């Protein structure tokens, strides 16, 4: 009897452990930008866009808008280190947005910086910048905004994994960085809960900890877990921030926002993205759960 029970328990355990994880599904087909849309604001005056209105000072007076990309800001490159990638030139500030809306998922992608930089972020000392926006909950260009209301997993040289609460609010355990004025906040699991919001002159930023970014020119893997009212920023396999209660603040009352499209930003710097994929989840994956 004991042997039979042991065998039965072993078979049950084997069944549970062999249960397949949900498969990863590509969000990018590695051939075209099908499944994505573009929107861009006014180019810098140094860009040449025939037919786009300029004012008396030579500045562009209208945005490029949706689905209009005469400068080829968003393209597919067949061979970057031997593999296809999305190239975002950075020449105009704007977005590459998924047509789909997502909830309860594990997203991962790879990125690396290119060489080109553009006004107004072309100074040698200016960090290369892009970003991954999630829980997006406004239309392109709505309210005159360049960046749609969302939560941002920052992708910028030396700052990959930072939070920006873009026209939204979200809570992070954090502590004030000593000696900073105005105060800067570092993610710290032992800190107090603080709501961050990029409104009323506030940066809405929390700085990731630790810094796990690879040197410029190397490929980095960024992962995002979004499950219910929790999200986790992961850089090269290391959790660098845990976030809770993403909140939309553009309605009659604040409310949780736990789904939406994904956006990759064009923000003044050349950047390449590849291996953009996602899988549905029904719980935080075990390897990324908090250790209590």
Protein Blocks (a to p, Z undefined) as FASTA:
>chain_A
ZZmmmmmmmmmmmmmmmpccdddddfbeolacghiacddddddfkbccehiacdfkopaf
bdebjoiafkomaccdfbgghiacdddehlagcddddfbdcehiaddddddddfbdcdfk
lbfklccdddddehiabdehihhiabdcdddddddehiaoiacdehiacdddddddehia
cddddddfkbccdddddeehiaoiacddddfbdcehiacddddddehjbccddeehiafb
dcehiacfkbfbdcddfbdcdddddehiacddehiacdddfbdcfklgccZZ
